[in-house]
Structures are given as C-alpha cells and as structure tokens.
Amino acid sequence: MRVAMYYGNNDIRIEEQPIPQIKDTEVLVKIYASGICGSDVMEWYRIDKVPLVLGHEIGGEIEKVGAKIKKYHVGDRVSASHHVPCNTCYYCLHGHHTTCGTLRSTNFDPGGFSEYVRLPPINVDRGIYPLPDSVSLEQATFIEPLACALRAQQKAKIKAGQSVLVMGSGIAGLLHIQLARTLGATHVMATDIDEYRLKMAKKFGADEVWHAQEDIPHKIREVNNGRGADLIITCTGAVPAIMQALHSVERGGTVLFFAPTDKGVTIPLSVNDVFWRNDVTFTTSYAGSPADHMTALDVIHSGAVNVKDMITHRFGLERVEKGFHLVAQGRKSIKVIIEPQKKA
C-alpha cells in the first residue's frame, strides 16, 4: 500500500509498505479521508520522531475484522481515535483521561495518511465510532478536532449567556466559534492576522471580527458594555495574542490556552496585576476522550456545527506535501482533506 512518509514539512515521500496484518482482536480500516491537523505541521514537535506516517483524523470503511471481533463488520463506515485511555489509572479515574499514560502511547498503524490502517485491540475496544448514514467520510474527519474543542470548552466551564473571544480563526478557531454558539454564548468575537480567515470567522458565526494588530482589549470593551470577554480561547500560540488575552478577559472570567506555543516560548506574567485580585482562571486542554468523540459525532450528525462547508481542499496522497504547505501557511484554506484511495 502507499503511505505518505513524513521527514519534514518540505519532505514528504510516497513510499510502499505492506498492508498491515491483523490479529484476532484487531481491525483493518480502508482510509478514504484523512484531515491535516495543525499539529501535523508543527515540525519542531515531529522532527525527533521521523520518519513516520502522520494522520489521525480519519474516515473509512472496515476492510477486515479479526476472528474474535463480533461488534464490527466488513463494510462498516467508521471513524476512530488514534489515542485511547486505559480507563483504570489514577488520571482516568479522576476525569483526566487525556493525561493517561496509555493514551499517550497508543496510536494507529501506521497513520491516516496511508491507504490502510490497523487498529490495535485497545483502539478497537474503546475507540471506534460507527457513522450514521447521513455523516460522510469527509465529515468524519472532524470528529477528533471537534472532540478536542468540546473537552476544552467543558474544562473552561462555558455557560449560556457568556461573551466569548476566539483568538485565531483557523480550523480550531472556527470550530470553537460554532461550538460556543451551540453551547449558548450570546456574544462571540474573533481575531486573526489574515483577512481570509476573518471572513470565515464571520461566516461561521462571529458577531465581530478584528485584525489581531488592533487594540483588542479596547475593541472588546467598546462592543461588550464596557467589559472584557467572559471566556477567551487562544487558538494561536503567538505570544502577542496570548498577551492580548491576558488584558482582554473580564474579572471573574477564564482564559483557555488551547493552542501550544513554539518550542521554548515562555510568557511573562504578573500574578498580582493580571489575575490575582481579578479572580481570573487560566486553564489548558489537550486532546479528547472517547466520550468526547462520541459527543462530537452526535453534534456533527445533528447539524449543530457545520463542518461540511469548512472543507476547502481535497488532495490525493501524491499531493499531501501541497496540503501541508497550505495548512502551515494558514492562508486561503480552512480544512484540507487527504484522500488516500485517489490514484491521481
């Protein structure tokens, strides 16, 4: 089978590998759609592990099932989690499934940018999501990123009636904008450095959008009855955006750090001036649990979050490097889908 082997953002090679052989408790999935995630193009995060096959946002059909598998069948349309928790460790039992050591060690074989993927037994046991007929294989690629957004907003304790500022209007930002609306936010604002993405933020539900170089703390208070935002979600790791967030949050509000920074970046923080007397909460979020994936699928199925219109590009494996460049540049594209079964 063909795989897109990652050596770097500018060096992705189409190579041949044997189709993975499955054991009695495993499943082989034929991949029809695989989304490029922003984390896929974080070269500093990947470079020490190359070569490897990336891709964790998948939609496909079950090609083979192991002899002991009764729950799933050949031809089933599915998505799946690449990382799954043990559900029994200290972290899982305290609700922190995405900090579980097992979750961080599980993965697909080899990865979604390939024609076939083997799902290990633990993934089969708790990380396969059968798709309703009305959810396409392309839409299925949004289950994982939406699950991440769901978990994040739940951690931030979003409430109906809140004002929300989303900083960074790429794919993650647009999912957060729509999800905040779905969860009851009454005033949603967004920023970015790119006019195309600001246009998309408006299209997908933001009330106001501003270029990130504007005076964001002032802009928010102009349109929000003199108050900062109740919840700020940073979907960019840019230091200027993070500093804006610290000065844009309302007393009693929350800043959710959703996107990582570049390697080695630190943020100067005055505990007294920024949040001590203002009762501001800082929180982070990483990945999503199987329960979050199931909820995300339900949300997509219901149509509450429009993912179909977020797809801007579709490429076969041979053009995966072009897709990576589009995502890394972050301009004139929202969601880039790789179609491994496409032969040209």
C-alpha positions in Angstrom: 0.0 0.0 0.0 1.0 3.6 -0.4 1.9 5.8 2.6 2.9 9.4 2.9 6.1 9.2 4.9 6.9 12.4 6.8 10.5 13.5 7.1 9.7 17.2 7.4 7.1 19.7 6.2 9.1 20.1 3.0 10.0 16.4 2.6 7.0 14.0 2.5 7.6 11.0 0.3 5.2 8.5 -1.1 6.5 5.1 -0.2 5.3 1.5 -0.4 4.6 -0.6 2.7 2.9 -4.0 3.2 -0.7 -3.8 4.2 -0.8 -4.4 8.0 -1.7 -7.9 9.0 -4.3 -8.0 11.8 -4.7 -10.4 14.7 -7.9 -11.9 16.1 -8.8 -8.8 18.2 -7.8 -6.2 15.6 -9.4 -4.3 12.7 -8.1 -3.1 9.3 -9.7 0.1 8.1 -9.5 1.3 4.4 -8.9 5.1 4.6 -11.0 7.3 2.3 -10.5 10.7 4.0 -7.8 12.0 6.5 -7.7 15.5 7.6 -4.5 17.5 8.1 -4.4 18.8 11.7 -2.5 21.9 12.7 -0.4 19.7 15.0 0.7 17.7 11.9 2.6 20.7 10.6 4.3 21.6 13.9 7.7 20.4 12.6 9.6 21.0 15.9 7.1 18.6 17.6 7.7 15.9 15.0 11.2 16.2 13.8 12.8 14.0 16.5 10.5 11.1 15.6 10.8 11.0 11.8 10.4 9.1 9.6 6.7 8.5 10.4 3.3 8.4 8.8 1.0 11.1 10.3 -2.7 11.5 10.1 -5.2 11.0 13.0 -8.5 12.5 11.7 -9.9 9.6 9.7 -13.0 8.4 7.9 -13.0 4.9 6.3 -14.6 1.5 5.9 -13.7 -1.6 7.7 -11.8 -3.9 5.3 -11.1 -6.8 7.7 -12.0 -7.9 11.2 -10.2 -10.3 13.5 -11.8 -13.7 14.2 -12.8 -12.6 17.7 -14.4 -9.3 16.7 -18.2 -9.5 16.9 -19.2 -5.9 17.3 -17.9 -4.6 13.9 -18.2 -6.0 10.4 -16.6 -5.6 7.0 -18.1 -2.6 5.2 -18.9 -0.6 8.3 -18.3 3.1 7.8 -16.3 4.4 10.8 -14.0 6.9 12.4 -11.6 6.1 15.1 -9.4 7.5 17.9 -5.7 7.2 17.5 -5.1 7.8 21.2 -7.3 6.0 23.8 -7.1 5.9 27.6 -6.9 2.9 29.9 -9.9 4.0 32.0 -8.4 2.5 35.1 -5.4 4.6 36.2 -5.3 7.5 38.7 -5.8 10.1 35.9 -8.7 8.4 34.2 -10.5 7.7 37.5 -10.2 11.4 38.3 -11.6 12.5 34.9 -8.3 13.4 33.3 -8.3 10.8 30.5 -6.1 12.8 28.2 -3.2 12.8 30.7 -3.4 9.0 30.9 0.0 7.3 30.1 -1.8 4.7 28.0 -3.5 7.3 25.9 -0.2 8.9 25.1 1.4 5.6 24.0 -1.5 4.3 21.7 -1.7 5.0 18.0 -2.7 3.8 14.6 -0.5 1.5 12.5 0.8 3.3 10.5 -1.2 6.6 10.3 -4.1 8.1 8.5 -2.1 9.3 5.5 -2.0 5.8 4.1 -4.3 3.5 2.2 -5.0 1.2 5.2 -4.7 1.5 9.0 -4.5 -1.3 11.6 -6.4 -0.6 14.8 -4.8 -2.3 17.8 -7.0 -4.2 20.3 -7.3 -1.3 22.8 -8.4 1.1 20.0 -10.9 -1.5 18.8 -12.3 -1.9 22.3 -12.9 1.8 23.0 -12.0 3.9 20.0 -14.2 3.1 17.0 -17.2 5.2 16.1 -19.7 3.8 13.6 -21.1 6.6 11.3 -24.7 7.3 10.7 -25.7 7.2 7.0 -26.1 11.0 6.9 -22.5 11.6 8.1 -20.0 11.4 5.2 -16.5 10.0 5.5 -15.2 13.6 5.0 -17.3 14.9 7.8 -16.0 12.1 10.0 -12.5 13.7 9.8 -13.9 16.5 12.0 -14.9 14.2 14.9 -11.4 14.3 16.5 -10.8 18.0 16.3 -14.4 18.8 17.5 -13.9 16.4 20.4 -10.8 18.4 21.4 -12.9 21.6 21.3 -15.7 20.1 23.2 -13.4 18.9 26.0 -11.7 22.3 26.1 -14.9 24.3 26.4 -16.2 21.9 29.1 -13.0 22.4 31.0 -13.4 26.2 30.7 -17.0 25.8 32.1 -18.6 27.8 29.3 -22.1 29.0 30.3 -25.1 30.2 28.4 -25.1 34.0 28.1 -21.4 34.4 28.2 -19.3 36.6 25.8 -16.5 34.6 24.1 -13.4 35.8 22.3 -11.7 33.3 20.0 -8.1 34.3 19.1 -7.0 32.7 15.9 -9.6 31.8 13.2 -8.1 28.7 11.6 -9.9 25.4 11.7 -9.7 25.1 15.5 -10.9 28.7 16.0 -13.9 28.2 13.6 -14.9 25.0 15.4 -14.7 26.9 18.7 -16.8 29.8 17.3 -19.6 27.4 16.2 -19.4 25.3 19.3 -19.6 28.3 21.6 -22.8 29.4 19.8 -24.2 25.9 20.2 -23.4 25.9 23.9 -25.2 29.2 24.5 -22.7 32.0 24.1 -24.6 35.2 23.2 -21.7 37.3 22.0 -18.9 35.7 20.1 -15.9 37.7 18.8 -12.8 36.6 16.8 -9.4 37.8 15.8 -6.7 36.7 13.3 -3.9 38.3 11.2 -5.4 37.1 7.9 -8.3 38.7 6.2 -9.5 35.5 4.6 -9.8 33.8 8.0 -11.5 36.8 9.5 -14.1 36.5 6.7 -14.5 32.8 7.5 -14.9 33.6 11.2 -17.8 36.0 10.3 -19.3 33.3 8.0 -19.3 30.7 10.8 -20.9 32.8 13.5 -18.7 35.5 15.0 -20.5 38.7 15.8 -17.4 40.9 15.4 -14.0 40.2 13.9 -10.9 42.2 14.3 -7.4 42.1 12.9 -5.1 41.0 15.6 -2.9 44.1 15.3 -5.8 46.3 16.5 -6.2 47.2 20.2 -8.2 44.1 21.1 -8.8 44.9 24.8 -10.3 48.2 23.8 -12.3 46.8 20.9 -13.9 44.2 23.1 -15.0 46.7 25.7 -16.4 49.0 23.1 -18.9 46.3 22.0 -19.4 44.4 25.2 -20.9 47.0 27.6 -17.5 48.1 28.8 -16.5 44.6 29.9 -13.8 42.2 28.7 -14.7 38.8 27.5 -16.1 36.2 29.9 -14.2 33.4 28.1 -11.1 33.8 25.9 -9.9 30.8 23.8 -6.4 31.1 22.3 -6.3 29.1 19.1 -2.9 30.5 18.3 0.4 30.2 20.1 1.6 33.6 19.1 2.9 35.5 22.1 1.2 38.8 21.2 -2.1 37.1 21.0 -1.6 35.5 24.4 -0.6 38.8 25.9 -3.8 40.4 24.4 -5.8 37.6 26.0 -4.4 38.4 29.5 -5.6 42.0 29.1 -8.9 41.2 27.4 -10.5 38.9 30.0 -13.2 40.2 32.3 -13.0 40.0 36.1 -14.1 36.5 37.1 -13.5 35.3 33.5 -11.5 32.4 32.1 -8.6 32.2 29.6 -8.4 28.8 27.9 -5.0 28.1 26.3 -6.0 25.7 23.5 -3.0 26.0 21.1 0.6 25.4 22.1 3.3 27.9 21.5 6.5 27.3 19.6 9.1 25.2 21.4 10.8 27.0 24.3 8.4 30.0 24.4 7.7 31.5 27.9 5.2 34.2 28.8 5.9 37.0 31.3 3.1 37.0 33.8 2.4 39.4 36.7 0.4 37.4 39.2 -0.8 40.5 41.0 -1.7 42.6 38.0 -3.2 40.1 35.7 -5.3 37.7 37.7 -4.8 37.6 41.5 -7.3 40.3 42.5 -9.5 39.8 39.4 -10.4 36.1 40.1 -9.3 35.1 36.6 -9.0 31.4 35.8 -6.3 30.0 33.5 -6.8 26.6 32.1 -5.5 24.4 29.3 -6.8 21.4 27.3 -5.2 18.6 25.3 -6.9 16.1 23.1 -10.3 14.4 23.8 -11.6 11.3 25.4 -13.6 8.6 23.6 -16.7 10.1 25.3 -15.8 13.5 23.7 -15.5 11.8 20.3 -19.0 10.2 20.7 -20.5 13.6 21.6 -18.7 15.3 18.7 -20.2 12.7 16.3 -23.6 13.4 17.7 -23.1 17.2 17.3 -22.0 16.7 13.7 -24.9 14.4 13.0 -27.4 16.9 14.4 -26.0 19.7 12.2 -25.4 22.0 15.1 -21.9 22.5 13.9 -21.4 22.9 10.2 -18.3 21.1 9.2 -19.1 20.3 5.6 -18.6 23.9 4.4 -15.2 24.2 6.2 -13.5 21.8 3.7 -11.6 24.0 1.2 -9.2 21.5 -0.4 -9.0 17.8 -1.3 -5.8 16.0 -2.4 -4.7 12.5 -3.2 -1.6 11.1 -1.3 0.8 12.4 -4.0 -0.2 16.0 -3.2 0.0 15.7 0.6 3.0 18.0 0.7 1.0 20.7 -1.0 -1.7 20.2 1.7 0.9 20.5 4.4 2.1 23.8 2.9 -1.4 25.2 2.8 -2.0 24.3 6.4 1.4 25.6 7.6 0.9 28.9 5.8 -2.6 29.2 7.1 -3.9 31.3 4.2 -6.7 30.7 1.7 -7.5 27.3 3.3 -9.5 26.1 6.2 -9.7 22.3 6.2 -7.5 20.2 3.9 -8.6 16.6 3.3 -6.3 13.9 2.0 -8.0 11.1 0.0 -5.6 8.1 0.1 -7.7 6.0 -2.3 -7.5 8.6 -5.0 -4.9 7.5 -7.6 -4.1 10.8 -9.2 
